[in-house]
Amino acid sequence: MRPQWASVLPLVSEFKQWHDSLDEQHRSIAPAIHALLLAAYKEDNREMVEFTYNLRMHERLEDQVIYPTVLLIGNYVEQRLGI
């Protein structure tokens, strides 16, 4: 562990604050994405179905992979530096 790794901690903190705001937006947007997906299926609009599906997958990737990974890294660095 190198002491300069502590420089990631402000970035992790900033990301946490940004994600909290983004999380609220995701909760409000999720029903609209679902409605759009249903409408696209109903209209048999494959391009819109694909776009909406990709949008949903992007949101899930952020919530289930990226955010937890950033938190894990931040916690690891704090633990190793004894902060």
Steps between C-alpha positions, in 0.01 A plus 500: 500500500642832400416817693410682178208260461326722753449744213215279375300557818370848406398357163313216669327749729402717205373195312287396799332841507448497124357148516253590775355765271511267202328227700200727555490572129517129417204429726291767330610404148462123536118498460531719190759264350269207568203680341713589197609139465140377511393758243790408273402133518138587432598708195748230392772766488815287525733800498324655799482164678874460460570858613277464807646163589854642475401797714367264768816287485716812534308601811538153649871493423546826689295382798618140524863516384654846477366654821575197720849473350580864575378453858707185536812675378441795733442273798808294417725805472364643826553170679854452368595858590337468843263788439 
